[in-house]
Amino acid sequence: MEDLVVHIARGLVDHPDQVQVSAKQTDDGVTFELKVAQEDLGKVIGKQGRTARAMRSLLSAKAAQSNTDARLDIVE
């Protein structure tokens, strides 16, 4: 699932080498924290959060295949 987030984020940003994803196991499932360059933050979030929402939907679908829950947090 981490590879999915990295692959999508690198395709959206101008600085793919600065994409970082870390996974943290929680009681509810897995939380992924996505960090990108400051100038790429808007590209990852998208207009009205549509891109971020789409990434979260894809991540949830992938997590459902593994019978787990996953969250995506985009951090500055």
Backbone bond lengths (Angstrom), bond angles and torsions (degrees), N, CA, C in turn:
res aa  C-N    CA-C-N  psi(-1)  N-CA   C-N-CA  omega(-1)  CA-C   N-CA-C  phi
1 M - - - 1.446 - - 1.535 110.72 -
2 E 1.316 115.32 -35.36 1.463 119.31 178.38 1.524 110.83 -62.30
3 D 1.333 115.82 -38.81 1.464 120.43 178.87 1.525 111.40 -63.52
4 L 1.314 116.92 -35.34 1.467 121.23 178.44 1.525 110.50 -62.62
5 V 1.323 116.88 -46.62 1.466 121.30 -179.51 1.528 110.14 -63.20
6 V 1.332 116.86 -44.15 1.465 121.11 179.84 1.521 110.45 -62.44
7 H 1.315 117.02 -45.13 1.465 121.51 -178.13 1.530 111.39 -61.41
8 I 1.305 116.84 -45.93 1.471 120.58 -179.79 1.527 110.82 -65.54
9 A 1.328 116.43 -47.04 1.464 120.43 -176.97 1.521 111.60 -63.56
10 R 1.323 117.69 -41.33 1.467 120.27 179.90 1.518 111.94 -65.05
11 G 1.314 117.49 -28.74 1.454 120.74 177.20 1.521 113.62 -74.32
12 L 1.320 116.78 -18.93 1.460 120.69 -176.55 1.525 113.95 -94.62
13 V 1.319 117.87 -27.91 1.463 121.09 -168.45 1.525 112.66 -97.06
14 D 1.340 115.57 165.01 1.456 122.02 176.36 1.529 111.95 -86.65
15 H 1.328 116.79 -20.71 1.464 121.84 -178.49 1.533 109.29 -121.76
16 P 1.340 117.69 74.99 1.470 119.84 -175.72 1.524 113.85 -65.10
17 D 1.329 117.70 -21.39 1.456 120.05 179.36 1.529 112.12 -71.64
18 Q 1.323 118.48 -14.79 1.463 122.18 -179.58 1.527 113.17 -98.08
19 V 1.330 117.29 6.39 1.464 120.95 177.66 1.523 108.45 -77.77
20 Q 1.327 115.57 126.03 1.455 121.56 178.18 1.519 108.86 -130.84
21 V 1.325 115.61 133.60 1.457 120.92 176.75 1.517 108.02 -127.91
22 S 1.320 115.42 130.02 1.461 119.95 175.49 1.525 107.90 -123.88
23 A 1.324 115.52 142.91 1.455 121.80 -178.84 1.522 109.30 -110.76
24 K 1.324 115.51 136.12 1.461 121.56 176.78 1.515 108.85 -126.79
25 Q 1.301 116.25 127.07 1.459 121.40 177.71 1.526 108.87 -78.46
26 T 1.321 117.09 130.22 1.459 122.40 177.80 1.516 108.96 -123.98
27 D 1.318 116.00 177.01 1.471 119.99 177.94 1.519 111.08 -65.08
28 D 1.330 116.81 -32.32 1.466 121.44 -177.13 1.519 113.41 -84.96
29 G 1.313 118.43 -19.26 1.461 121.65 -176.28 1.510 110.13 155.43
30 V 1.318 115.93 -131.99 1.458 121.67 -178.14 1.523 109.11 -121.93
31 T 1.328 115.97 136.99 1.459 121.48 175.49 1.522 107.91 -113.93
32 F 1.314 116.25 124.57 1.456 122.03 178.17 1.520 108.41 -103.34
33 E 1.329 116.35 130.62 1.461 121.73 176.05 1.515 108.25 -107.60
34 L 1.318 115.66 123.04 1.457 122.43 -178.43 1.522 109.23 -106.07
35 K 1.328 116.01 125.09 1.458 122.01 176.17 1.521 108.27 -119.71
36 V 1.339 115.59 132.25 1.458 121.73 176.51 1.527 108.12 -132.12
37 A 1.317 116.16 171.84 1.466 120.47 176.22 1.529 109.27 -61.31
38 Q 1.308 115.87 148.94 1.471 121.11 -176.61 1.530 111.93 -55.42
39 E 1.328 117.62 -40.79 1.464 119.42 -178.29 1.529 113.01 -74.05
40 D 1.330 117.90 -13.42 1.465 121.70 178.15 1.522 112.94 -96.24
41 L 1.298 117.75 -3.04 1.458 121.53 -176.14 1.524 111.99 -59.71
42 G 1.319 117.38 -41.71 1.461 121.21 179.54 1.518 113.08 -65.12
43 K 1.325 116.77 -32.30 1.464 120.20 179.16 1.521 111.68 -70.19
44 V 1.316 116.40 -34.51 1.461 120.60 -179.77 1.524 110.81 -75.92
45 I 1.326 116.71 -34.48 1.460 120.28 179.70 1.523 110.62 -79.83
46 G 1.317 118.02 -43.84 1.461 121.80 178.58 1.516 112.45 80.67
47 K 1.317 115.06 173.28 1.464 120.42 179.30 1.523 109.11 -67.69
48 Q 1.325 115.08 127.27 1.461 123.52 -179.71 1.527 111.90 54.30
49 G 1.333 117.18 25.05 1.455 121.53 176.54 1.514 115.24 76.13
50 R 1.316 116.67 16.06 1.470 119.73 -175.57 1.523 113.02 -66.52
51 T 1.322 117.07 -40.46 1.465 119.76 -180.00 1.518 110.30 -66.49
52 A 1.317 117.42 -43.89 1.466 121.34 178.28 1.529 110.29 -62.59
53 R 1.311 117.10 -40.81 1.462 121.11 179.12 1.523 110.95 -64.26
54 A 1.328 116.71 -39.45 1.467 120.53 178.49 1.530 110.80 -66.40
55 M 1.330 116.75 -40.70 1.466 119.84 177.34 1.524 110.60 -62.98
56 R 1.317 116.83 -40.95 1.469 120.53 178.84 1.527 111.31 -65.38
57 S 1.320 117.17 -36.81 1.465 120.67 178.01 1.525 111.20 -65.03
58 L 1.334 116.39 -44.50 1.461 119.67 177.65 1.522 111.70 -63.24
59 L 1.317 116.48 -40.38 1.457 120.68 178.69 1.529 110.91 -65.02
60 S 1.311 117.43 -40.70 1.466 121.12 178.20 1.525 111.38 -64.23
61 A 1.322 116.65 -39.01 1.463 120.33 178.12 1.523 110.81 -65.55
62 K 1.315 117.12 -41.63 1.461 121.40 178.23 1.528 110.65 -65.86
63 A 1.327 116.74 -39.69 1.464 120.79 179.57 1.525 111.11 -67.58
64 A 1.315 116.92 -34.45 1.460 120.32 179.25 1.522 111.63 -63.17
65 Q 1.322 117.42 -30.33 1.458 120.92 176.52 1.526 110.97 -64.68
66 S 1.330 117.00 -27.93 1.459 122.17 -179.51 1.525 111.95 -99.08
67 N 1.312 116.81 7.64 1.464 122.91 -178.69 1.525 112.11 55.15
68 T 1.310 116.15 46.78 1.457 122.24 177.72 1.520 109.28 -138.96
69 D 1.301 116.53 172.18 1.460 122.08 176.67 1.522 108.59 -110.03
70 A 1.312 116.85 145.47 1.464 121.60 179.49 1.526 109.56 -138.38
71 R 1.317 115.01 142.34 1.466 123.40 176.56 1.500 108.81 -121.29
72 L 1.311 115.44 150.93 1.465 120.72 174.78 1.508 108.41 -123.34
73 D 1.327 115.71 119.57 1.458 122.09 175.24 1.517 108.23 -110.96
74 I 1.315 116.33 129.37 1.454 121.43 176.87 1.517 106.60 -101.56
75 V 1.324 116.31 115.61 1.464 121.18 -176.11 1.513 110.36 -107.84
76 E 1.318 115.34 150.56 1.461 121.37 -179.39 1.502 110.34 -85.55
